[in-house]
Amino acid sequence: MITLSDEQQMVVKAARELAESEFTDKAFEWNGDVPWENVELLAEQGYLGISFGTEYGGEGMSELESLLVIEAVARVCPDTALFMNGHNVAPRAIDMFGSDMIKEKYLPGIIDGTDYVAVAMSEPEAGSDLNAMETTIERDGDEVVINGEKIWVSEYPDATAVVVWGKFADGLGTVVVDLDEPGIEVANHFENMAGNVQTQFFLDNARVSDDHVLTSGSDGFRKHMQALNWERLSTAAMTNGIALCALDKALEYGTQREQFGQPVLDFQGIEWKIAEMAKQVETSRAIVHQSALNAVENGSIPNPLESTIAFLHSGEAADHIVDESLQIHGANGYMNGHPLEYLYRMVRGLRIGGGTDEIQRNTIARIVKRDGMPHLA
């Protein structure tokens, strides 16, 4: 594990105490809805803007602090952490690639919790295969014109803008679009297993000024991948928090529940489960924390291999840990409304959204085949 500075320890401790005191009671009641009362508290305490510049109302800390806080909050209230994680997706891209005007337009509202910017990448025929994307972004004077269809857009009903992926004449790129612009039509809202709403919408000659373009050109995709790698690390941090939550629940229940005259936690078979769960989550935390620290020290540019391994490992580990915790709870954990049932539904989607396990393995293999494994010196 990395060694946290005194300031980092204070930040994490304060976030944990806030979550435990304010978010615990309703932590497993949101069922995918945005916990706005929690968001308001986070904004008041500066956590929504922890890694954004002070000139926009942020705290000016690094992305590492953001990930540490997300992990701490996810350990208590996963849905609150999910909203926070969204700040390391589209807003991170705005912060990394947006002009000063674009940052001034969007970041203050994101930081104070009044605005939310979603991201629209997937299409009905272009999920993992981004090159199959059919949405077009065409330049027309000092504007760009967007046409296409997007699906599986998270938090669309609560968003005020969306970062749209599409094809420019010279390659893939991204543009920020306000959702009140003409030419945007919602087709469907879907509810996934975790209760989150995901949206399908059309863009029909939607126009925005060309200063809303974040990335474009032959290196547009490569540039935006830097932001996507932060998304992977942030999601991995949230996932680790969920895994810790499940492990905490297993320890608590296993201590209280007695069978055959002793706590179930004292049976060797259960002890082995606990040991494996602890090994997996601590490995995931070490990977995520070190990868984030390395990225901060590299000018806030994550290493693609490290971030992909972190994302893949954390998702698979959390899936296993939640499943094992549910097994320890037995029939109680399998009931609708139980925290483990809730976590079980939520964690499964984290191995699909943001890139499936299989795509992550393809990415890892491609990098290792090309570059080999990195040397220590």
C-alpha positions in Angstrom: 0.0 0.0 0.0 1.1 3.6 -0.6 1.9 5.8 2.3 -0.6 8.6 2.6 0.5 12.1 3.7 -1.0 13.6 6.8 -3.2 15.8 4.6 -4.4 12.8 2.6 -5.2 10.9 5.8 -7.2 13.8 7.1 -9.2 14.1 3.9 -10.0 10.4 3.8 -10.9 10.3 7.6 -13.2 13.3 7.2 -14.9 11.7 4.2 -15.4 8.4 6.0 -16.8 10.1 9.1 -19.2 12.2 6.9 -20.4 9.0 5.1 -20.8 7.0 8.3 -22.7 9.7 10.1 -24.9 11.0 7.3 -25.2 8.3 4.6 -25.5 5.0 6.6 -29.2 5.0 7.4 -30.5 5.2 3.8 -27.4 3.6 2.2 -29.3 0.7 0.6 -32.6 2.4 -0.1 -31.7 4.5 -3.2 -32.0 1.7 -5.7 -30.2 3.6 -8.4 -31.8 7.0 -7.7 -29.3 9.9 -7.2 -29.1 10.6 -3.4 -29.4 14.3 -3.8 -29.3 15.1 -0.1 -25.9 13.3 0.1 -24.7 15.1 -3.0 -25.6 18.4 -1.4 -23.5 17.6 1.7 -20.6 16.5 -0.4 -20.7 19.7 -2.4 -20.8 21.8 0.8 -17.7 19.9 2.1 -15.9 20.4 -1.2 -15.7 16.7 -2.1 -17.3 17.0 -5.6 -14.6 19.4 -6.7 -11.7 17.9 -4.7 -9.5 17.4 -7.7 -10.6 20.3 -9.8 -8.9 23.8 -9.9 -9.6 26.4 -7.2 -10.4 28.9 -10.0 -13.5 26.9 -10.7 -14.5 26.4 -7.1 -12.6 23.2 -6.6 -10.1 22.1 -3.9 -7.1 21.9 -6.1 -6.0 18.5 -4.9 -4.9 15.6 -7.2 -7.0 12.8 -8.7 -5.5 10.4 -6.1 -7.4 12.2 -3.3 -10.6 12.0 -5.4 -10.2 8.2 -5.7 -9.4 7.8 -2.0 -12.6 9.6 -1.1 -14.7 7.7 -3.5 -13.4 4.4 -2.1 -14.3 5.6 1.5 -17.8 6.7 0.5 -18.5 3.5 -1.5 -17.7 1.5 1.6 -20.7 3.1 3.2 -23.1 4.2 0.4 -22.4 2.8 -3.1 -25.0 5.0 -4.9 -23.5 8.1 -3.5 -20.0 7.0 -4.7 -21.5 6.2 -8.1 -22.5 9.8 -8.5 -19.1 11.0 -7.4 -17.5 8.6 -9.8 -19.3 10.3 -12.6 -17.2 13.4 -11.9 -14.2 11.4 -13.1 -15.8 10.6 -16.5 -17.2 13.5 -18.6 -16.1 16.3 -16.2 -12.6 14.9 -16.2 -12.5 15.1 -19.9 -13.7 18.7 -19.8 -11.0 19.6 -17.3 -8.3 17.9 -19.4 -9.3 19.0 -22.9 -11.8 21.8 -22.6 -10.9 25.4 -23.4 -10.9 28.0 -20.6 -14.3 29.1 -21.7 -15.7 25.5 -21.6 -14.2 24.9 -18.2 -15.7 28.1 -16.9 -19.1 27.2 -18.3 -19.3 23.7 -16.9 -17.0 23.0 -14.0 -18.4 25.4 -11.4 -21.9 23.8 -11.7 -20.4 20.3 -11.6 -18.4 21.2 -8.5 -21.3 22.7 -6.6 -23.6 19.8 -7.4 -26.2 21.8 -9.5 -25.1 20.4 -12.8 -24.2 16.9 -14.1 -22.6 16.0 -17.4 -23.2 12.5 -18.7 -21.2 10.7 -21.4 -22.7 9.1 -24.6 -20.4 6.6 -26.2 -22.3 3.4 -26.9 -24.6 2.9 -29.9 -27.0 0.0 -30.7 -24.4 -1.4 -33.1 -21.2 0.0 -31.5 -20.6 -1.1 -28.0 -17.1 -2.6 -27.6 -16.3 -1.9 -31.3 -15.9 1.9 -31.3 -14.8 1.9 -34.9 -18.4 0.8 -35.7 -19.7 4.0 -34.4 -22.1 5.7 -36.8 -22.7 9.1 -35.1 -21.1 11.9 -37.1 -19.8 15.2 -36.1 -19.3 17.5 -39.1 -17.8 21.0 -39.0 -19.9 23.8 -40.5 -18.2 27.2 -40.2 -17.8 28.0 -36.5 -20.2 25.2 -35.5 -20.4 21.4 -35.5 -23.4 19.4 -36.6 -24.1 16.1 -34.8 -26.2 13.2 -36.2 -26.6 9.8 -34.7 -28.1 7.6 -32.0 -26.8 6.8 -28.5 -27.8 4.2 -25.9 -27.0 3.1 -22.4 -26.3 6.7 -21.3 -26.2 6.8 -17.5 -27.9 9.6 -15.4 -29.3 11.3 -18.5 -32.5 12.4 -16.7 -30.4 14.2 -14.1 -27.9 15.6 -16.6 -27.7 19.1 -18.0 -25.2 18.3 -20.7 -23.6 15.3 -22.3 -20.2 14.5 -23.8 -21.0 12.9 -27.2 -18.6 10.6 -29.0 -18.7 10.5 -32.8 -16.8 10.4 -36.0 -15.2 13.6 -37.4 -13.9 13.5 -41.0 -10.4 12.8 -39.6 -11.2 10.4 -36.8 -13.1 9.8 -33.5 -13.7 12.7 -31.2 -15.9 14.2 -28.5 -18.0 17.3 -28.1 -20.0 18.7 -25.2 -23.7 19.3 -25.9 -26.2 21.0 -23.7 -29.4 18.8 -23.4 -31.7 21.8 -24.1 -30.2 22.2 -27.5 -32.6 21.6 -30.5 -32.1 18.3 -32.3 -32.0 16.0 -29.3 -34.8 13.5 -28.8 -35.1 10.9 -26.1 -36.3 7.5 -27.5 -36.3 5.3 -24.4 -35.3 5.0 -20.7 -34.2 1.7 -19.5 -33.7 0.5 -15.9 -30.8 -1.9 -15.3 -30.5 -4.5 -12.5 -29.1 -2.0 -10.1 -32.1 0.3 -10.6 -30.1 2.9 -12.5 -31.8 4.6 -15.5 -30.0 4.4 -18.8 -31.2 6.4 -21.8 -31.4 6.0 -25.6 -31.6 9.3 -27.6 -31.2 10.6 -31.1 -29.2 13.6 -32.4 -30.8 15.1 -35.5 -28.7 18.0 -36.8 -27.9 19.1 -33.3 -25.7 22.2 -33.5 -23.1 23.6 -31.1 -20.3 26.0 -31.5 -17.0 24.4 -32.4 -15.4 25.6 -29.1 -17.4 22.8 -27.5 -15.2 20.2 -29.2 -13.0 18.5 -26.7 -11.0 16.1 -28.9 -10.8 15.5 -32.6 -8.3 14.7 -35.4 -6.1 11.8 -35.9 -5.0 11.8 -32.2 -8.5 12.5 -30.8 -9.1 9.0 -29.6 -5.7 8.6 -28.1 -6.0 11.9 -26.2 -9.5 11.0 -24.9 -8.2 7.6 -23.7 -6.2 9.5 -21.1 -9.5 10.6 -19.5 -11.0 7.1 -19.9 -8.0 5.7 -18.0 -8.9 8.0 -15.1 -12.5 6.7 -15.4 -11.1 3.1 -15.1 -9.1 4.0 -12.0 -12.0 5.9 -10.4 -14.4 3.1 -11.1 -11.9 0.6 -9.7 -11.6 2.7 -6.5 -15.4 2.7 -6.2 -15.6 -1.0 -6.8 -13.0 -1.6 -4.1 -15.2 0.4 -1.7 -18.1 -1.9 -2.5 -15.9 -5.0 -2.0 -14.9 -3.6 1.4 -18.6 -3.0 2.2 -19.4 -6.6 1.4 -16.5 -7.9 3.5 -17.5 -5.6 6.4 -21.0 -7.1 6.2 -19.6 -10.7 6.2 -17.5 -10.0 9.3 -20.4 -8.4 11.1 -22.9 -11.1 10.3 -20.5 -14.0 10.8 -19.7 -12.8 14.3 -23.4 -12.5 15.3 -24.7 -15.6 13.6 -24.2 -18.8 15.6 -24.6 -22.4 14.4 -23.6 -25.6 16.1 -22.8 -23.6 19.2 -20.3 -21.1 17.7 -20.2 -18.0 15.5 -20.1 -19.1 11.8 -17.1 -16.8 11.4 -15.1 -19.3 13.5 -15.6 -22.2 11.1 -12.4 -22.9 9.1 -14.3 -22.9 5.8 -15.6 -19.4 6.5 -12.2 -18.3 7.7 -10.7 -19.3 4.4 -13.4 -17.3 2.6 -12.6 -14.3 4.7 -8.9 -14.7 4.0 -9.4 -14.9 0.3 -11.8 -11.9 0.3 -9.2 -9.9 2.2 -6.4 -10.9 -0.1 -8.3 -10.0 -3.2 -9.6 -6.6 -2.0 -6.2 -5.5 -0.6 -4.5 -6.5 -3.8 -7.0 -4.4 -5.7 -6.5 -1.4 -3.5 -2.8 -1.6 -3.8 -3.0 -1.7 -7.6 -5.4 1.2 -7.8 -3.6 3.4 -5.3 -0.2 2.9 -6.8 -1.5 3.4 -10.4 -3.2 6.6 -9.4 0.0 7.8 -7.6 2.1 7.0 -10.6 -0.4 8.9 -12.9 -0.3 12.0 -10.7 3.5 11.9 -10.7 3.3 11.6 -14.5 1.5 14.8 -15.1 -1.9 13.3 -14.4 -1.6 10.9 -17.3 -2.5 7.3 -16.2 -0.5 4.4 -17.6 -2.9 2.4 -19.9 -1.6 -1.0 -18.7 -1.8 -0.1 -15.0 -5.3 1.4 -15.2 -6.7 -1.5 -17.3 -5.3 -4.1 -14.9 -6.7 -2.1 -12.0 -10.2 -1.9 -13.6 -10.3 -5.6 -14.5 -8.9 -6.9 -11.2 -11.1 -4.8 -9.0 -14.3 -5.7 -10.9 -13.6 -9.5 -10.8 -12.5 -9.3 -7.1 -15.5 -7.4 -6.0 -17.9 -9.7 -7.9 -16.3 -12.7 -6.0 -16.3 -10.9 -2.6 -19.9 -9.8 -2.8 -20.9 -13.4 -3.9 -19.0 -14.9 -1.0 -20.4 -12.5 1.5 -23.9 -13.3 0.3 -23.0 -17.0 0.7 -22.0 -16.4 4.3 -25.3 -14.6 4.9 -27.2 -17.6 3.5 -30.9 -17.1 2.8 -30.9 -13.7 4.6 -28.5 -12.2 2.1 -30.6 -13.6 -0.8 -33.7 -11.6 0.2 -34.9 -8.6 -1.7 -33.9 -5.4 0.1 -31.0 -7.0 1.9 -27.7 -5.0 1.5 -26.0 -8.0 -0.1 -28.8 -8.5 -2.6 -28.4 -4.8 -3.4 -24.6 -5.0 -3.7 -24.9 -8.2 -5.8 -27.0 -6.4 -8.4 -24.8 -3.3 -8.4 -21.4 -4.9 -8.7 -22.3 -7.1 -11.6 -22.7 -4.2 -13.9 -19.2 -2.9 -13.1 -17.8 -5.8 -15.2 -19.8 -4.5 -18.2 -20.0 -0.7 -18.2 -16.8 1.1 -19.1 -15.6 -1.9 -21.1 -16.3 -5.5 -20.5 -13.8 -7.9 -18.9 -13.1 -9.4 -22.3 -12.2 -6.0 -23.8 -9.9 -5.2 -20.8 -8.1 -8.5 -21.4 -7.7 -7.7 -25.0 -6.2 -4.3 -24.1 -3.8 -5.8 -21.6 -2.7 -8.5 -24.0 -2.2 -6.0 -26.9 0.0 -3.7 -24.7 2.0 -6.6 -23.3 2.6 -8.1 -26.7 3.7 -4.8 -28.0 5.8 -3.5 -25.1 6.5 -6.5 -22.9 6.1 -6.1 -19.1 7.7 -3.0 -17.7 11.1 -3.1 -15.9 11.5 -1.7 -12.4 14.5 0.4 -13.5 
